[in-house]
C-alpha cells in the first residue's frame, strides 16, 4: 500500500482532532481527498480509511478527467489540470474510444479514416514535444514526458494498423492491445486485453514514470494478462538486466496496482513467503519474487501448495478463505509473479508443482535503439530518428556494460531545458557543447568543467 507516497497532509479539526486531507507523492504532487478522514482510534483503522478514500478520490478524479477531456482547452493544457496517473488513464480511455470510432467509420465507408487518425496522432505528439521544450515546472515536465512515452507507443500501433490494413475491432492486432474502457455499468474503469478483463486499482502513485513500450514489452504484457485471466502467475525468465522485474512493475502501474518486489534467497522459508502472500491477498497488490529459483527446493514444494490455496479461492470468487490457519479476506486483483535467471550457479530447478502454477515468459535483450529514440522524443528532441539508417543516434550514449541504464543519460541531457546538444564519444568521455564533460566509469557518471583540450580526429 501507498507506493511512492512521501507524506499525508494533517490539520487540526474544530475539537482538536487530527484530520487527513491530502496525499503527497515523493515528487511533491498532491492529491486532495474529496472527503476528510479523521485520524483517531487504532492506526490500522484510520489508515485503512485513508486507503479507501485514496481509491475513491482517485476514481472520482479519473471520471471527471475523462468527462472533461479537451472540453474547453487543448489536450496539452487539459493535462495540467489533473495528476499524472489520472491524465495517463484518461488519455488511454479516449485513445481506445477514438481507435474504435475509426473502425466504425471504416465500416461505414470512410476508407481514409485510419490514415487521417494517424496524422492526428502525429500532430498530437508534435504539440506535446513542442510544449516540453518550453519553460515548465519539474513535475509538469515529468508528466508530459510520461504521457509522451505512452503516446509514441499509441502512434506506432496506429501506424502499424495503416501498414497492415487492420480495419476491424475484432482483429487480433487490436484485441491484443491494452485497451481502457470506462463502463457506465458498474461505473468503473476496466482494462481489456484478449480474453482478460481487469478492474483498475486506483492506487495513487504520484509521478513515478513509465517504461518505454517496445514489441517485447507488449508480448510480455500479453502473456502476463492471459496468465492472470486463467488465475495463474507469470514467470519472466532471462539474463540479468533485461527488464523482467521492471516490466512486471510497469504493467502493474498501467492497471493502477501496487507491485511489491521481494528478493528471494536461500534463507527464505515457507512462513516468511506465506506472510507476504497473506498481505498481497488482503490488499489486492501484486507480488514480484525476484530470483525465485534461489529458494531451497524443499521450501518451494510447500510454497506451491500455498499458491494453489489462493488460486482455488480466486477461481471460486470467494470473499474470505482459510490460509495458513487463519481466515483472511481476498481481493481478486492480486497477482503473483516470479523472475528467474536460468543457468546461474546456486539456482535450483523449479518443481513441477510450481511450474504448473506459472506461465513462462522468455525475456531477451531489449531494443536499446528504439528505447533511446523514444526517450529522446520524451525529452523534447523532435528528430529523434535522424541517423537511424547508419545505426547511430544523434546523441551518442556510451555505456561500459549492459547494467548501465542509457535512460539516465538521456533524461539528464533532456532536462537542460531543450538546449541544442552535440556529443561524441572518445576514450570513455562524452563531450558536449554545454561546457561540461561527463566521464563514464563502471561505478557511475561525474560532471566536471570542460578541460582545455582538442579531441583527436576520428
N, C-alpha and C positions, 0 to 999 in steps of 0.2 A: 504494500500500500504506500501511497504518497511518493511515487518516483519523481526525483528531481525537484522536490519541494524544499525550499530553504526555511520558510517560517510561516506561521499563521499570524494574522493581524488581530490582536486583542484590544478591547477597550472596556472601560467600566460602565456598567448599567446604572440605572437610577438608584437602585438599592445596594450598590457596591459590588454586585456580582460581576464576574468576568464574562465577556461576550466575544465570540469569534465572528468576524465579519468578512474576512477575505483570506485567500491563499496567495502566497508569493513564491514564485519559482526561483531557482538558483540564479537565473539571468535577471531577475528583478521584474518579470512580467507579473501582473496582478489579475486575479480572478475574483471579483466581488461576489459574495454569496447573495442570492436572492432572498434568503431567509436567515436571520441572525441565529447563531447557535449558542446556547448557554453552556459555559464550561464549568459545570458543577457536578458533584457526585463522583462516582467512580470514573477514573480516567478512561477505562476501556469503553464505558457507556457513551461519554460525550465525544470521544474520538471516533466511535462508530457513527454517531450522529453527524460529525463533520464529514466523514467518508460518504455517507448517504446524501448529504447536502451538496458535496462536491459533484457527485454524479448527476443529481437533479438539476443543479445550476448549469452544469456543462451541457446537459441535454437541452435546456431551455434556450441557452445562448446559441447552440448549434442550430436549433429550429428557427430562431429569429434570423441568424445569418443566412440560412438557405432562403428564407422568405424575402429578405431584403437584398438579395444578390443583384447588383447593378440596377437597383431600383431608381435611385436619383443621382447616381455618380458613376464614374468609370470603375472598372474592375480593380485597378491598382489602388484607387482611393478607398474603395469598399474594404480592401484588406486591412487598412489601418484602423478600422472600427472595432475589430474583434481579435481575440487571442490567436496565436499561431496555429495551434492544432484545430481550432474551430474553423479557421479560414481554409485549412487543408481539406477537412472533411466536407465542408460546404461546397468548395470548388470541385471536388471529385464527384459529389452528387449531381452538380449541374453538368459536368463533363459527360457523365453516364447518360443523363437525360438528353443532352444535345446530340450525342452519337446515335442514340436510339431514334431520335426525331429525324436524323438524316436518313436512317434506314427506312422510316415510314415515307419520307419524301421520295426516295428512290423507287419504292414500291408504287408510289402514286404517279410515277412517270418522270420525275425531275432527275435526269441522268447525271447532271453535273453537281448534284448536291454534296457528295463526299469531297470532290475537288475544291469546291467553294469553302467547305468547312475546314479543309486542310489549310487553305490560305488564311482563314480567320485565326487558326491556331498559331500560325507563324507570326501574324500581326500581334497577337496577344503576348507572345514571348518577346518580340522586339520591344513592345511597350514596357514590359517588365524589366528587360535588360537596360533600357534607356533610363528608367527610374532608379535602378541600382547605382548607376554612375553619378547620380546627384547626391547632394549632401543629405544624409539620413542619420537618425539615431542608431545606436548599435543594435537594439532589438528590432527595429523596423527593417534594417538591412538583413538581419538573420532571418526574419520572417519571409522577406522576399526571396532570399537565397533558397530556403526550403521549398517554397511554392514553385520556384523555377525548376528545381530538380524534378519535381513531380510533373510539372507542365511539359518539360522536354520529353519525358517518357510518354506522356499522353499524345504529344505531337508525333512522336515516332510510331506509335500504334496506328494513328490515323493515316500517316504516310504509307505504312505497310498495307493498310486496307485499300488505299488508292492503287498501289502497285499490284496487289493480289486480287483486285476486283471483288472485295468482300462487301456484299450488298445486302446481307440479311442478318438480323439479330440472332438467328438460330445457328449461324456458322460457328465452328469450334474456335476460330481465331478470336471471336468476340466473347463467347461463353467462357473461355479460359482466362479472361482478364478479371482483375479485382474490380467489381462493379458496386457502386454505392447507391442505395435507394432509401429515400425517406418514405416508409409505408404509412399511409394515413390510418390504417388499422393494423397494428396497435399503437400508431403514432410514435414510431421508433425508427432509428437508423439501422439498416441492415446491410451487410456486405455479402455479395454472392460471387462464387467462382465455381463454374461447372455445377456439380451436384450439391455443393456445400452452401449453406446459408448461415451467417453468423451475426449475432446481435452485437452492436458496437458497445464498447466497455465504458466510455466516458471517463476514463482515468486521466485526470489533469496532469500533463507532463511538461508544461512550460514550452520553452523554445530549444529542445534538445536535439533538433536536426533530424534529417533523414538520409539514408544511403542513396547513392546513385543506383538506379534500377537498370540492370543490363539483362540480356536474354537469359543468362544463367540465373540471375535473381528471380526472374519470372518463373523459371522451371522449378526452382526450389519452393517458391510460394505455392505453386500449383500442387506439388507433391505434399506439402505440409497441410494445406487446407483440405485436400482429399483424405489425408490420414485422419484429420480431426472429424470430418463428416462421417467416418466409419468408427469413431470412438477409439482410434489408435493414436500412438505418439509418433513423432518424427525423429529420424536418426541421421542427421547430416554427417558424412564421413569424408575425410580428405586430408591433405597435408596441412601443416601449421600455416597460419597467415592467409588462408583463402576466404575467410569471412563466414565460417559456419555459424558461430555464435551471433555475430553482428546481424546476419541476415534473419536469423530467428527473432532477434530483438526488434528488428525493423518491421517484420510482419506483425508483431505484437503492437507496435506503435500504430501501424496502419489500421488495426482493429480496435484501437483505443484501450489496450490492455497493458497491465504491468507485467514485465518479464523479469523474474528473479534468477540470476545466474549463480550456480554453485560449482566450485571447482572440486572435483572428486579426487580422492587419494586412497592409499591402502588402508588408512586408519578409519575410514568411514564404516559404521556398522548399520544394521537394518533399523535400529531405533532412531538414529540421527536422521536417516533418509525418511523414515516413517513420519517423523515430526514435520519435516518440510512438506511432504505430501499432504498431511493433515491441514497445514496452513494454506497451501495452494487450493485445496478443495473448498475450504471455507470462504476464502476471499475472491475466488474466481480468477486468480492470476495464472500466468504460465510459468513453468519451471524449466530452466535450461541447465542440464547437468553436463558440464564440460569434462572431457576425457573420462567418460563413464566406464570405459573398459579398464581403468586402473583399479577399480574396486575388486576385492577378492571374489573369486567365483562362488564360494560358499554363501557369501552375503547376497550376491546377485540373484540366486535362486529364491531367497526369501523376498527380495525386493519385487521380483516378478509376481509373486502371489499378492503383494500389497497393491501393485498397479492393476492386477486383474480384479481385485475387490472394487477399486474405484471405477474401473471400466464397466463392471456389471451394474453399478449404481447409476452411471451415466446412461447406459443402454435402456434401463428401466425407468429413467427420468425421475429418480427418487429425490425428494427434498431433503431427507436425512437418511443416514445409513451408519451401520456399525463398522468402525475402523480401529484396529488395534485395541479392542476392548472398550472403546468409547463411542457414543453416538454423536456424530457431528453433522453439520449442515453441508449441503453440496450446491455449489454454484456451477451450472452447466458450462460456463465459459472457460473453465480450467483446461490446461493442456500440459502434457509432459513431453519434453524433448531431450535427447541425449546427443552429444557430439563425440566423435572418436577420431583419433589419429592412428590409422591402421599401420601395422608393421613396425612399431617402435618397441624398444626393449622395455620390459616391465608391464606390458599390456596383456590382458587375458582375453581369450576368445569368449564372446558372449554365449551363455547357454541358450539352447533352442527355445526354452520357455520365455526368455526375454526377447529374443529376436522376433517371435511371433506377435509381440505387442507393439512393434515399431515399424514404420515404413522407412526403408533405407533411401537416402539421397546421396548421390556421389557429387562432391563439390570439387571443381577443378580450379586452376589458377584464374583469377578474374581478368577481364579485358581492361588492362590499365589505360590503354589509349582512349577508349570510349569514356572511362571514368574521368580521366584528366580533361577531356573535351567538355564534358558536362559540368565539371567543377569550374572550369574557366568561364563557361556560359553563366553559371550562377553567381560569379563574382563580377560580371559586367563586361566580359570580352565578347563582342558581337561576332567576330570572325574566328570562333574557336576551332573551326575545321580547316583553317588555312594550313597548307603544308602536309596534309594527311597523305596525299599521294606519294610523298617522299618518305613516308613512315616517320615524320618528325612533327613535333608540335611547335607553334610559335614561341611558346615558353618552355625552356628545357628544364626538366626536373631530374636531379641527379641523386640517386639512392644507392647506397653501398650494398644493401641486402634487401631481401623480399619483405622483411619485417617492417621496414621504414614506410610510413604512410605518406604517399605523394599528395594526398588531400591537404595535409597540414601546410605544406609549402605553398600550394595554390591559394589556400584561404589567406595565408599571411600576405601574399602578393596582392590579392584582390581587395583586401581591406584597406589598402592605402589610397582610398577614395578615387579609384579608377585612373590613377596616373599611368601614362604610357610606359611600358616596360620593354627592355631589351635584355636578353641574357644569353650567355653561352657557358658551357662547362669547360673548365681547364684544370686538370690535375686536382680534382676534388673541390674546386672553388667555383661558385656561381657568381658571375659579375653582373651587376645591374646598373642602369643609368641613374639610380636613385642615390648614388654616392655612398653605398654600403656594399660590403661583400659578405656573403654568407658562407661560412666554412662548414663542410659536412664531415661528420665522423660517425662511427658506428654507435656512439653514445648519444649524439643529438646535434642541434644546429646552434651556431652562435652568430650574433650580429656584431660586426666590428667596423670602424671607419675604413674607408677605401684607402689602401696604401698607394703611394706614388709609384706605379709601375705600368708597363705596357704589356698586354697579353701577346704571346708569340703568335705568329701566323700559323693557322691550322693547315 
